[in-house]
Amino acid sequence: MKHIIKNFDTISLEKMDKVRLMDRIDTKFIFSSELLPGILEKASANYKILKEKTGSVFTYSNLYFDTPEFDMYTVHHNRHLNRYKVRF
């Protein structure tokens, strides 16, 4: 994977601060991890990768909280627009 990431142009945090992200759109997809190398190769022509002093590959983890009946997931799945996301 690292050899594919090396094909991306890089951007620093300093330059990222100057980029307007107010119109950012997050779209998530589920796919087999076997497809990731091909997707990254195609994306490298149009996207930059964040590079910090420690490198360009970072650990990222999510912890989702929901009710026992998965109410939060259900409103998300049903595209309910008046909902909240808390990140910390």
Backbone torsions as a table, in degrees:
resi	resn	phi	psi	omega
1	MET	NA	-38.4	-177.2
2	LYS	-62.9	-31.5	179.0
3	HIS	-68.8	-28.1	177.0
4	ILE	-76.0	-41.1	-179.2
5	ILE	-62.6	-31.0	179.0
6	LYS	-63.7	-18.1	179.4
7	ASN	-78.3	-13.9	-179.6
8	PHE	-79.5	143.3	165.3
9	ASP	-67.8	151.4	-178.4
10	THR	-108.7	161.7	175.0
11	ILE	-140.2	141.9	-179.8
12	SER	-90.8	165.0	175.6
13	LEU	-61.5	-36.7	179.1
14	GLU	-59.7	-45.2	179.0
15	LYS	-72.4	-31.2	178.2
16	MET	-63.6	-32.8	178.4
17	ASP	-61.6	-26.4	-178.4
18	LYS	-87.2	-9.9	-179.2
19	VAL	-87.5	131.1	177.8
20	ARG	-76.0	117.9	179.2
21	LEU	-110.0	14.9	-177.2
22	MET	-66.2	-26.2	-179.8
23	ASP	-101.8	25.4	-177.4
24	ARG	-65.3	140.3	176.5
25	ILE	-125.5	125.4	175.4
26	ASP	-99.7	123.8	174.9
27	THR	-124.2	128.6	-176.5
28	LYS	-114.1	143.8	-179.3
29	PHE	-131.3	148.4	173.8
30	ILE	-108.3	126.4	178.9
31	PHE	-154.1	165.6	179.0
32	SER	-67.1	139.6	179.3
33	SER	-61.8	-20.3	177.7
34	GLU	-65.8	-23.4	-179.8
35	LEU	-83.7	-16.4	-174.2
36	LEU	-57.5	-45.6	179.8
37	PRO	-56.2	-43.3	179.3
38	GLY	-66.3	-39.4	178.2
39	ILE	-64.0	-44.8	179.8
40	LEU	-64.4	-40.0	178.8
41	GLU	-59.8	-42.5	179.6
42	LYS	-71.0	-33.9	-178.3
43	ALA	-73.8	-24.0	-173.7
44	SER	-61.3	-23.2	179.5
45	ALA	-76.2	-20.5	-173.5
46	ASN	-120.3	-5.8	-175.6
47	TYR	-129.1	155.4	174.3
48	LYS	-109.6	158.6	179.6
49	ILE	-117.9	137.8	-179.7
50	LEU	-67.7	131.6	177.6
51	LYS	-125.5	122.5	176.1
52	GLU	-111.3	178.4	-179.5
53	LYS	-58.9	-31.2	-177.9
54	THR	-85.8	-7.8	178.6
55	GLY	130.9	-160.9	-176.9
56	SER	-122.3	-0.6	-179.9
57	VAL	-115.3	122.5	-174.5
58	PHE	-127.4	154.1	174.9
59	THR	-84.5	136.7	-178.7
60	TYR	-137.5	132.5	178.6
61	SER	-137.1	151.5	178.6
62	ASN	-124.2	145.0	172.1
63	LEU	-131.6	115.7	-176.9
64	TYR	-101.5	135.5	176.3
65	PHE	-109.1	139.7	179.8
66	ASP	-153.1	172.5	175.4
67	THR	-79.8	164.3	177.1
68	PRO	-57.6	-25.6	180.0
69	GLU	-92.9	5.6	-179.6
70	PHE	60.1	42.7	179.8
71	ASP	-59.8	-42.5	-178.4
72	MET	-65.1	-41.3	177.5
73	TYR	-64.0	-41.1	-177.6
74	THR	-62.6	-45.1	-179.8
75	VAL	-67.5	-34.1	175.6
76	HIS	-65.0	-48.7	-178.9
77	HIS	-60.5	-36.2	-179.3
78	ASN	-86.3	10.7	175.4
79	ARG	59.4	36.8	175.1
80	HIS	-69.7	122.6	-171.0
81	LEU	-82.5	-29.7	-177.6
82	ASN	-91.3	77.9	179.1
83	ARG	-140.0	171.6	-174.3
84	TYR	-127.5	151.4	173.8
85	LYS	-129.3	131.7	179.2
86	VAL	-114.5	127.1	177.3
87	ARG	-119.1	137.8	175.3
88	PHE	-144.3	NA	NA
